[in-house]
Amino acid sequence: MEMEKIARWTFVAVVIIAIVMGIVVGSMADVTTAHIYDSRVIDANAYVTLILLILGIVVGFISVTSKEVTPFLVAAIALVVVGTSTVWSPLSMKSQLNLLYYWATYIVSFIAAFAAPAAVIIAIRSLLTLEKAQ
């Protein structure tokens, strides 16, 4: 029971980190003259994504119980689809909304970067469990 509580708080903490870093990197992209092509934005994006990928792997191994597999995988699929879509593009066409565009894009992509490796690990664990049951 204690491990579930730790895993749940870890998941919440990582989502909060993804949101905060999405705001930070999005703000960096908005104030630079080269926007997303500035080397500082690219570096920050790469480091945050790497950290979130590693945390996603850790959470994938420790957090999801067998009854939470399906809801987690559905949510992860939705996050990855939205994270890779261009749904936020209309916001970038109005200069007053550029900051909102960058925030939304980076927040969702960081959450997807965290959820994707966790989903892969959980899906593999689920398949192995199904294989053992047969």
KOLTORMAR-964148 format. One record per residue (C-alpha): residue number from 0; y, x, z. Coordinates in nm, 4 decimals, decimal comma. Layout:
N
fiba: NUM; v: Y; u: X; w: Z
...
! end
This chain:
134
fiba: 0; v: 0,0000; u: 0,0000; w: 0,0000
fiba: 1; v: 0,2388; u: 0,2829; w: 0,0800
fiba: 2; v: 0,1830; u: 0,4420; w: -0,2627
fiba: 3; v: 0,2770; u: 0,1132; w: -0,4341
fiba: 4; v: 0,6028; u: 0,1022; w: -0,2409
fiba: 5; v: 0,6840; u: 0,4616; w: -0,3350
fiba: 6; v: 0,6002; u: 0,3924; w: -0,6982
fiba: 7; v: 0,8138; u: 0,0790; w: -0,7070
fiba: 8; v: 1,1153; u: 0,2599; w: -0,5596
fiba: 9; v: 1,0593; u: 0,5501; w: -0,7967
fiba: 10; v: 1,0659; u: 0,3101; w: -1,0902
fiba: 11; v: 1,3883; u: 0,1476; w: -0,9663
fiba: 12; v: 1,5474; u: 0,4888; w: -0,9049
fiba: 13; v: 1,4616; u: 0,6100; w: -1,2540
fiba: 14; v: 1,6091; u: 0,2974; w: -1,4131
fiba: 15; v: 1,9281; u: 0,3496; w: -1,2099
fiba: 16; v: 1,9359; u: 0,7152; w: -1,3220
fiba: 17; v: 1,8956; u: 0,6019; w: -1,6848
fiba: 18; v: 2,1831; u: 0,3562; w: -1,6493
fiba: 19; v: 2,4153; u: 0,6068; w: -1,4821
fiba: 20; v: 2,3334; u: 0,8822; w: -1,7307
fiba: 21; v: 2,3745; u: 0,6367; w: -2,0193
fiba: 22; v: 2,7263; u: 0,5638; w: -1,8961
fiba: 23; v: 2,8007; u: 0,9356; w: -1,8516
fiba: 24; v: 2,6670; u: 1,0462; w: -2,1906
fiba: 25; v: 2,8184; u: 0,7399; w: -2,3606
fiba: 26; v: 3,1558; u: 0,8261; w: -2,2115
fiba: 27; v: 3,1175; u: 1,1849; w: -2,3316
fiba: 28; v: 3,0424; u: 1,0591; w: -2,6830
fiba: 29; v: 3,3451; u: 0,8299; w: -2,6791
fiba: 30; v: 3,6021; u: 1,0900; w: -2,5739
fiba: 31; v: 3,4923; u: 1,3765; w: -2,7973
fiba: 32; v: 3,6439; u: 1,4044; w: -3,1408
fiba: 33; v: 3,3078; u: 1,4532; w: -3,3092
fiba: 34; v: 3,1498; u: 1,1692; w: -3,1102
fiba: 35; v: 2,7700; u: 1,1799; w: -3,1066
fiba: 36; v: 2,7603; u: 1,4986; w: -3,3165
fiba: 37; v: 2,9393; u: 1,7072; w: -3,0543
fiba: 38; v: 2,7080; u: 1,9780; w: -2,9201
fiba: 39; v: 2,7778; u: 1,8809; w: -2,5577
fiba: 40; v: 2,6716; u: 1,5221; w: -2,6244
fiba: 41; v: 2,3618; u: 1,6358; w: -2,8114
fiba: 42; v: 2,2653; u: 1,8746; w: -2,5296
fiba: 43; v: 2,3247; u: 1,6158; w: -2,2568
fiba: 44; v: 2,1261; u: 1,3565; w: -2,4518
fiba: 45; v: 1,8369; u: 1,6004; w: -2,4994
fiba: 46; v: 1,8210; u: 1,7063; w: -2,1344
fiba: 47; v: 1,8435; u: 1,3535; w: -1,9980
fiba: 48; v: 1,5790; u: 1,2327; w: -2,2435
fiba: 49; v: 1,3472; u: 1,5198; w: -2,1469
fiba: 50; v: 1,3858; u: 1,4468; w: -1,7758
fiba: 51; v: 1,3244; u: 1,0760; w: -1,8298
fiba: 52; v: 1,0165; u: 1,1479; w: -2,0429
fiba: 53; v: 0,8720; u: 1,3613; w: -1,7635
fiba: 54; v: 0,9536; u: 1,0954; w: -1,5036
fiba: 55; v: 0,7944; u: 0,8332; w: -1,7294
fiba: 56; v: 0,4740; u: 1,0351; w: -1,7380
fiba: 57; v: 0,4743; u: 1,0646; w: -1,3586
fiba: 58; v: 0,5386; u: 0,6934; w: -1,3101
fiba: 59; v: 0,2710; u: 0,6102; w: -1,5670
fiba: 60; v: 0,0140; u: 0,7934; w: -1,3585
fiba: 61; v: 0,1125; u: 0,6563; w: -1,0169
fiba: 62; v: 0,2832; u: 0,3236; w: -1,0390
fiba: 63; v: 0,1246; u: 0,0338; w: -1,2217
fiba: 64; v: -0,1666; u: -0,1533; w: -1,0677
fiba: 65; v: -0,4294; u: -0,3333; w: -1,2751
fiba: 66; v: -0,2633; u: -0,6744; w: -1,2330
fiba: 67; v: 0,0739; u: -0,5352; w: -1,3491
fiba: 68; v: -0,0536; u: -0,3770; w: -1,6711
fiba: 69; v: 0,0164; u: -0,6620; w: -1,9124
fiba: 70; v: 0,3688; u: -0,7466; w: -1,7873
fiba: 71; v: 0,4618; u: -0,3784; w: -1,7822
fiba: 72; v: 0,3339; u: -0,3165; w: -2,1339
fiba: 73; v: 0,5149; u: -0,6226; w: -2,2714
fiba: 74; v: 0,8392; u: -0,5107; w: -2,1063
fiba: 75; v: 0,7929; u: -0,1532; w: -2,2294
fiba: 76; v: 0,7321; u: -0,2720; w: -2,5852
fiba: 77; v: 1,0488; u: -0,4827; w: -2,5722
fiba: 78; v: 1,2511; u: -0,1884; w: -2,4375
fiba: 79; v: 1,1209; u: 0,0506; w: -2,7007
fiba: 80; v: 1,1901; u: -0,1969; w: -2,9822
fiba: 81; v: 1,5448; u: -0,2649; w: -2,8622
fiba: 82; v: 1,5980; u: 0,1046; w: -2,7907
fiba: 83; v: 1,5182; u: 0,1982; w: -3,1483
fiba: 84; v: 1,7004; u: -0,0907; w: -3,3158
fiba: 85; v: 2,0536; u: -0,1022; w: -3,4480
fiba: 86; v: 2,1440; u: -0,4183; w: -3,2588
fiba: 87; v: 2,4497; u: -0,2468; w: -3,1076
fiba: 88; v: 2,5981; u: -0,1384; w: -3,4432
fiba: 89; v: 2,8524; u: -0,4222; w: -3,4733
fiba: 90; v: 3,0182; u: -0,2961; w: -3,1548
fiba: 91; v: 3,0914; u: 0,0391; w: -3,3191
fiba: 92; v: 3,2845; u: -0,1231; w: -3,6027
fiba: 93; v: 3,5744; u: -0,2181; w: -3,3768
fiba: 94; v: 3,7481; u: 0,0857; w: -3,2294
fiba: 95; v: 3,8233; u: -0,0933; w: -2,8996
fiba: 96; v: 3,4493; u: -0,1495; w: -2,8477
fiba: 97; v: 3,3295; u: 0,2047; w: -2,9199
fiba: 98; v: 3,2833; u: 0,2865; w: -2,5517
fiba: 99; v: 3,0747; u: -0,0279; w: -2,4980
fiba: 100; v: 2,8683; u: 0,0643; w: -2,8039
fiba: 101; v: 2,7965; u: 0,4150; w: -2,6728
fiba: 102; v: 2,7147; u: 0,2888; w: -2,3238
fiba: 103; v: 2,4735; u: 0,0233; w: -2,4524
fiba: 104; v: 2,3079; u: 0,2607; w: -2,6974
fiba: 105; v: 2,2509; u: 0,5413; w: -2,4492
fiba: 106; v: 2,1466; u: 0,3182; w: -2,1584
fiba: 107; v: 1,8833; u: 0,1372; w: -2,3632
fiba: 108; v: 1,7590; u: 0,4538; w: -2,5316
fiba: 109; v: 1,7267; u: 0,6317; w: -2,1957
fiba: 110; v: 1,5356; u: 0,3417; w: -2,0422
fiba: 111; v: 1,3112; u: 0,3360; w: -2,3512
fiba: 112; v: 1,2597; u: 0,7132; w: -2,3209
fiba: 113; v: 1,1368; u: 0,6538; w: -1,9670
fiba: 114; v: 0,9249; u: 0,3465; w: -2,0448
fiba: 115; v: 0,7492; u: 0,4777; w: -2,3574
fiba: 116; v: 0,5415; u: 0,7584; w: -2,2017
fiba: 117; v: 0,4624; u: 0,5398; w: -1,9006
fiba: 118; v: 0,3427; u: 0,2663; w: -2,1377
fiba: 119; v: 0,1231; u: 0,5080; w: -2,3326
fiba: 120; v: -0,0424; u: 0,6362; w: -2,0159
fiba: 121; v: -0,0886; u: 0,2861; w: -1,8750
fiba: 122; v: -0,2315; u: 0,1606; w: -2,2050
fiba: 123; v: -0,4800; u: 0,4481; w: -2,2156
fiba: 124; v: -0,5786; u: 0,3851; w: -1,8523
fiba: 125; v: -0,6227; u: 0,0170; w: -1,9333
fiba: 126; v: -0,8427; u: 0,0952; w: -2,2344
fiba: 127; v: -1,0567; u: 0,3290; w: -2,0249
fiba: 128; v: -1,0954; u: 0,0570; w: -1,7624
fiba: 129; v: -1,2025; u: -0,1907; w: -2,0326
fiba: 130; v: -1,4524; u: 0,0604; w: -2,1663
fiba: 131; v: -1,6059; u: 0,1095; w: -1,8210
fiba: 132; v: -1,6309; u: -0,2679; w: -1,7686
fiba: 133; v: -1,8450; u: -0,3147; w: -2,0807
! end
